[in-house]
Amino acid sequence: MSREHPTVSVIIPNHNYEKTLRACLESVFAQTLRPLDVVVVDDASTDSSRDIAREFPCVLVARPDNGGVSAARNLGVAASRGEVLFFLDSDIALAPDAIENAVALLGADPETGCVHGVLDPEPLYDDGPVEVYHCLHAHFWRRRSAGMVGTAFFALAAIERRVFEATGPFDENLRDSEDVEYSDRLAATHRIRLSERVTGRHDDVDRLLPMLAEQYRRSQLLVPVAAVERRRGGGLRANRTRGVLAAALVPATLPLALLTPWLLAVPLACALAFALADVELSRFVARREGWPFLLRFTALHFAVHLALVLGAVHGGVRWLVDPGFGPSVRRRRDRPSAVVAP
């Protein structure tokens, strides 16, 4: 890579994001460092996404079937030419200097192979309290973790092409948690930096049930991905472990109240422990949105934790009984070695 003036390819996977794709592309073409090329990989959208992409001077790769984000990103890399690959989800609008800052951080440290960013606390489009909750939480835990980390999130990330090629493509068997599996391979050879200088506004899920369903689905891969990780340390955690445990104990201890009403104090104590599990987060939310909103935030946060726990349990059981579930590396390990005939 030319350290002074590297060329940049922006790779945008998209599936039915007509609401945000135009804002995403406008932000890319308004960057202080203009990319060499912009590749939109449309993953079998059924809305007007492809027509929107054609309004811009970008390369449109149209898949006939839905292969998932990992397959879309791999296709985007193959269609791009830049020395730096900037991965961007189609529901994020970049700050004007996001690409320039990411490239500068990569160039400042030859051992840093990937730089990813912190989402803004304000949503791209404010569609209500569920979305505000999600954006506040996503911003807070990323900002708190800024620095050298063990995990990269490729919704908003730059990586040198040579590093990507050496690490290998995204695992196309994973439609969720692909970032974590990829980061495990990447961290074996290069540093990963999470920086507040690389930012963008995200249009997140804005309804309760879809948010919980998304968390449940994504959490199913926590156990399979963790099982094949080399556990290098520095992995990012969106939630405090004590909060996850406290949330899980609330429904687990509720049946105690059937024995005597006094034992209702046990799940209530667990609920209180959950509320106090991350005081920094609570203070951050109260400062930005006020104490009344903090009550709503805590209730939503608790519901998300329950979905996380249930999804992780389901995924763990599924991983034990279904050899095809989880990272592809597991199937490669389980595959019997070839027998050479005498």
C-alpha positions as CSV (number, residue, x, y, z in Angstrom):
1,M,0.0,0.0,0.0
2,S,1.2,3.5,-0.8
3,R,1.4,5.0,2.7
4,E,1.0,8.6,1.6
5,H,-1.8,8.3,-1.0
6,P,-3.4,4.9,-1.0
7,T,-6.4,4.2,-3.2
8,V,-9.6,3.3,-1.5
9,S,-12.5,1.0,-2.5
10,V,-15.8,1.4,-0.6
11,I,-17.7,-1.9,-0.5
12,I,-21.4,-1.7,0.4
13,P,-23.5,-4.9,0.9
14,N,-27.2,-4.2,0.5
15,H,-30.5,-6.1,0.9
16,N,-33.7,-4.1,0.8
17,Y,-32.3,-0.9,2.3
18,E,-33.9,1.6,-0.1
19,K,-34.7,3.8,2.9
20,T,-31.1,4.5,3.7
21,L,-29.0,3.6,0.6
22,R,-29.2,7.1,-1.0
23,A,-28.0,8.8,2.2
24,C,-25.2,6.2,2.5
25,L,-24.0,6.8,-1.0
26,E,-24.3,10.6,-0.7
27,S,-22.1,10.4,2.3
28,V,-19.5,8.3,0.5
29,F,-19.3,10.7,-2.5
30,A,-19.0,13.7,-0.1
31,Q,-15.9,12.3,1.6
32,T,-12.8,14.5,2.0
33,L,-10.8,11.6,0.6
34,R,-12.6,10.5,-2.5
35,P,-12.5,6.7,-3.1
36,L,-11.1,5.1,-6.3
37,D,-14.3,3.1,-6.7
38,V,-17.5,2.3,-4.8
39,V,-19.0,-1.1,-5.2
40,V,-22.6,-1.8,-4.2
41,V,-23.4,-5.5,-3.9
42,D,-27.1,-5.9,-4.0
43,D,-28.0,-9.1,-2.4
44,A,-31.3,-9.9,-4.2
45,S,-33.2,-6.9,-3.1
46,T,-36.9,-6.7,-3.9
47,D,-37.2,-3.0,-3.3
48,S,-35.9,0.0,-5.4
49,S,-32.3,-0.4,-4.1
50,R,-30.8,-1.1,-7.5
51,D,-32.4,1.9,-9.1
52,I,-31.0,4.1,-6.3
53,A,-27.5,2.7,-6.7
54,R,-27.7,3.4,-10.5
55,E,-28.1,7.1,-9.6
56,F,-24.5,7.2,-8.5
57,P,-21.2,6.6,-10.3
58,C,-20.7,3.2,-8.5
59,V,-20.2,-0.4,-9.6
60,L,-23.4,-2.3,-9.0
61,V,-23.0,-6.1,-8.5
62,A,-26.5,-7.7,-8.6
63,R,-26.9,-11.1,-7.0
64,P,-29.8,-13.2,-8.3
65,D,-30.2,-14.9,-4.9
66,N,-29.6,-13.8,-1.3
67,G,-26.3,-15.1,-0.1
68,G,-25.9,-13.1,3.1
69,V,-23.5,-10.3,4.1
70,S,-20.4,-12.4,4.1
71,A,-20.9,-13.5,0.5
72,A,-21.8,-10.0,-0.6
73,R,-18.6,-8.5,0.9
74,N,-16.5,-11.1,-0.7
75,L,-18.1,-10.3,-4.1
76,G,-17.5,-6.6,-3.5
77,V,-13.8,-7.2,-2.8
78,A,-13.5,-9.2,-6.1
79,A,-15.1,-6.3,-8.0
80,S,-12.9,-3.5,-6.4
81,R,-9.5,-2.2,-7.2
82,G,-8.3,-0.1,-4.2
83,E,-5.3,-0.7,-1.9
84,V,-7.6,-0.1,1.1
85,L,-11.0,-1.8,1.4
86,F,-13.5,0.3,3.3
87,F,-16.5,-1.8,4.3
88,L,-19.7,0.1,4.9
89,D,-23.2,-1.1,5.7
90,S,-26.0,0.4,3.6
91,D,-27.9,1.8,6.6
92,I,-24.9,4.0,7.7
93,A,-24.1,7.5,6.5
94,L,-20.5,8.4,7.1
95,A,-19.1,11.6,8.6
96,P,-17.3,13.6,5.9
97,D,-13.8,12.7,7.1
98,A,-14.4,9.1,8.1
99,I,-12.5,7.5,5.2
100,E,-9.6,10.0,5.4
101,N,-9.2,9.4,9.1
102,A,-9.3,5.6,8.7
103,V,-6.6,5.6,6.0
104,A,-4.4,8.0,8.1
105,L,-4.7,5.6,11.1
106,L,-3.7,2.6,8.9
107,G,-0.8,4.5,7.5
108,A,0.5,5.6,10.9
109,D,1.1,2.1,12.1
110,P,2.2,-0.6,9.7
111,E,1.2,-3.3,12.2
112,T,-2.4,-2.1,12.3
113,G,-4.3,-4.1,9.6
114,C,-7.8,-2.9,10.3
115,V,-9.4,0.3,11.7
116,H,-13.1,0.4,12.5
117,G,-15.4,3.1,13.8
118,V,-17.8,4.3,16.5
119,L,-21.4,4.8,15.6
120,D,-23.0,8.2,16.5
121,P,-25.4,8.3,19.4
122,E,-28.0,10.0,17.2
123,P,-29.8,7.7,14.6
124,L,-29.7,8.5,10.9
125,Y,-33.5,8.8,11.0
126,D,-35.1,9.1,14.4
127,D,-38.0,6.6,14.4
128,G,-38.8,6.5,18.1
129,P,-37.6,5.3,21.5
130,V,-36.6,1.7,20.4
131,E,-34.2,3.1,17.8
132,V,-32.9,5.8,20.2
133,Y,-32.2,3.0,22.7
134,H,-30.3,1.0,20.2
135,C,-28.2,3.9,18.9
136,L,-27.3,5.1,22.4
137,H,-26.2,1.6,23.5
138,A,-24.2,0.9,20.3
139,H,-22.4,4.2,20.6
140,F,-21.6,3.9,24.3
141,W,-20.0,0.5,24.3
142,R,-17.9,1.2,21.2
143,R,-16.7,4.5,22.5
144,R,-15.8,2.9,25.9
145,S,-13.8,0.3,24.1
146,A,-11.9,2.6,21.7
147,G,-8.2,1.7,21.2
148,M,-6.5,-1.5,20.3
149,V,-9.0,-4.3,20.4
150,G,-9.4,-7.9,19.5
151,T,-12.6,-7.6,17.4
152,A,-13.4,-5.6,14.3
153,F,-17.0,-4.8,13.2
154,F,-17.2,-4.4,9.4
155,A,-20.3,-2.3,9.3
156,L,-17.8,0.6,9.3
157,A,-14.2,-0.6,8.8
158,A,-11.1,-0.1,6.7
159,I,-8.6,-2.9,6.0
160,E,-5.6,-3.1,3.6
161,R,-6.3,-5.3,0.7
162,R,-3.0,-7.2,1.2
163,V,-4.1,-7.9,4.8
164,F,-7.6,-9.0,3.7
165,E,-6.1,-11.4,1.1
166,A,-3.6,-12.8,3.6
167,T,-6.4,-13.4,6.2
168,G,-8.8,-14.9,3.7
169,P,-12.4,-14.1,2.8
170,F,-15.4,-13.8,5.1
171,D,-17.0,-17.1,6.1
172,E,-20.0,-17.4,3.8
173,N,-21.6,-20.0,6.1
174,L,-22.1,-17.1,8.6
175,R,-24.8,-14.5,8.1
176,D,-24.3,-13.2,11.7
177,S,-21.2,-12.9,13.9
178,E,-19.1,-13.1,10.8
179,D,-17.1,-10.2,12.2
180,V,-16.1,-12.1,15.3
181,E,-14.9,-15.2,13.4
182,Y,-13.0,-13.0,10.9
183,S,-11.4,-11.0,13.6
184,D,-10.1,-14.1,15.3
185,R,-8.1,-14.9,12.1
186,L,-7.1,-11.3,11.6
187,A,-5.8,-10.7,15.1
188,A,-3.4,-13.6,14.7
189,T,-1.2,-11.4,12.4
190,H,-2.3,-7.7,12.8
191,R,-3.5,-5.2,15.2
192,I,-7.1,-4.0,15.2
193,R,-8.0,-0.4,16.2
194,L,-11.4,1.0,17.2
195,S,-11.4,4.7,16.7
196,E,-13.7,7.6,17.5
197,R,-12.2,9.4,14.5
198,V,-14.1,7.1,12.1
199,T,-17.8,7.7,12.6
200,G,-21.2,7.4,10.9
201,R,-24.9,7.6,11.7
202,H,-26.8,4.4,11.7
203,D,-30.5,3.8,11.0
204,D,-31.2,1.0,13.4
205,V,-34.2,-1.2,14.0
206,D,-37.1,0.9,15.4
207,R,-39.7,-1.7,16.7
208,L,-39.5,-3.8,19.7
209,L,-40.3,-7.3,18.4
210,P,-38.0,-7.0,15.3
211,M,-35.3,-5.8,17.6
212,L,-35.7,-8.7,19.9
213,A,-35.9,-11.2,17.0
214,E,-32.7,-9.8,15.6
215,Q,-30.9,-10.1,18.9
216,Y,-32.2,-13.6,19.3
217,R,-31.0,-14.6,15.8
218,R,-27.6,-13.1,16.2
219,S,-27.1,-14.6,19.7
220,Q,-27.5,-18.1,18.3
221,L,-24.0,-17.9,16.9
222,L,-22.3,-16.8,20.1
223,V,-21.5,-20.3,21.3
224,P,-20.5,-21.8,17.9
225,V,-18.2,-18.8,17.1
226,A,-16.7,-18.8,20.6
227,A,-16.0,-22.5,20.4
228,V,-13.6,-22.1,17.4
229,E,-12.0,-18.9,18.5
230,R,-8.4,-19.0,19.6
231,R,-9.2,-16.6,22.5
232,R,-6.5,-14.1,21.9
233,G,-8.1,-11.6,24.3
234,G,-9.2,-8.0,23.7
235,G,-12.6,-9.1,22.3
236,L,-15.3,-6.5,22.4
237,R,-18.3,-7.0,24.6
238,A,-21.4,-4.9,24.2
239,N,-22.8,-5.9,27.6
240,R,-21.4,-6.5,31.0
241,T,-21.2,-10.2,32.0
242,R,-22.8,-9.5,35.4
243,G,-25.7,-7.9,33.6
244,V,-26.3,-10.9,31.4
245,L,-26.2,-13.2,34.4
246,A,-28.5,-11.1,36.4
247,A,-31.0,-10.9,33.5
248,A,-30.9,-14.6,33.1
249,L,-31.6,-15.2,36.8
250,V,-34.8,-13.1,36.8
251,P,-37.0,-15.6,34.9
252,A,-35.0,-18.6,36.4
253,T,-35.8,-17.6,39.9
254,L,-39.4,-16.4,39.4
255,P,-40.9,-19.9,40.1
256,L,-39.6,-19.6,43.7
257,A,-42.5,-17.2,44.4
258,L,-44.8,-20.2,43.9
259,L,-43.3,-21.7,47.1
260,T,-43.9,-18.5,49.2
261,P,-44.5,-14.9,48.2
262,W,-41.5,-13.9,50.3
263,L,-39.2,-15.6,47.7
264,L,-40.3,-13.1,45.1
265,A,-37.6,-11.0,46.6
266,V,-35.0,-13.2,44.8
267,P,-36.0,-12.3,41.2
268,L,-36.5,-8.7,42.3
269,A,-33.0,-8.6,43.7
270,C,-31.7,-10.0,40.4
271,A,-33.6,-7.3,38.5
272,L,-32.1,-4.6,40.7
273,A,-28.6,-6.2,40.1
274,F,-29.3,-6.0,36.4
275,A,-30.3,-2.3,36.6
276,L,-27.0,-1.5,38.5
277,A,-24.8,-3.7,36.4
278,D,-23.5,-0.9,34.2
279,V,-23.7,2.4,36.1
280,E,-21.6,4.2,33.5
281,L,-24.1,3.4,30.7
282,S,-27.0,4.5,32.9
283,R,-25.4,7.8,33.6
284,F,-24.6,8.3,29.9
285,V,-28.3,7.7,29.0
286,A,-29.6,10.0,31.8
287,R,-27.3,12.8,30.7
288,R,-28.4,12.6,27.1
289,E,-32.1,11.8,27.4
290,G,-33.0,12.4,31.0
291,W,-33.9,10.1,33.9
292,P,-37.5,9.3,32.7
293,F,-36.1,7.9,29.4
294,L,-33.5,5.9,31.5
295,L,-36.4,3.9,32.9
296,R,-37.6,3.0,29.4
297,F,-34.0,2.4,28.3
298,T,-33.5,-0.1,31.2
299,A,-36.7,-2.0,30.4
300,L,-35.6,-2.3,26.7
301,H,-32.1,-3.3,27.7
302,F,-33.5,-6.0,30.0
303,A,-35.7,-7.4,27.2
304,V,-32.7,-7.5,24.8
305,H,-30.6,-9.4,27.4
306,L,-33.4,-12.0,27.7
307,A,-33.4,-12.4,23.9
308,L,-29.6,-12.7,24.0
309,V,-29.6,-15.4,26.7
310,L,-32.4,-17.4,25.0
311,G,-30.7,-17.1,21.6
312,A,-27.3,-18.2,23.0
313,V,-28.9,-21.3,24.7
314,H,-30.8,-22.2,21.5
315,G,-27.6,-21.7,19.4
316,G,-25.5,-23.8,21.8
317,V,-27.9,-26.7,21.6
318,R,-28.2,-26.4,17.8
319,W,-24.4,-26.4,17.5
320,L,-24.2,-29.6,19.4
321,V,-26.7,-31.5,17.2
322,D,-26.3,-29.9,13.8
323,P,-22.8,-30.2,12.2
324,G,-23.7,-27.7,9.5
325,F,-24.4,-24.9,12.0
326,G,-21.7,-22.4,12.8
327,P,-18.4,-21.4,11.2
328,S,-17.1,-23.4,8.2
329,V,-13.9,-24.2,10.1
330,R,-15.8,-26.6,12.2
331,R,-16.9,-28.6,9.2
332,R,-13.4,-28.6,7.9
333,R,-12.1,-30.0,11.2
334,D,-14.8,-32.6,11.4
335,R,-14.2,-33.8,7.8
336,P,-12.2,-37.1,7.8
337,S,-8.7,-37.1,6.4
338,A,-8.2,-38.6,3.0
339,V,-7.0,-42.2,3.1
340,V,-4.1,-43.0,0.7
341,A,-4.6,-46.5,-0.7
342,P,-1.5,-48.8,-0.5
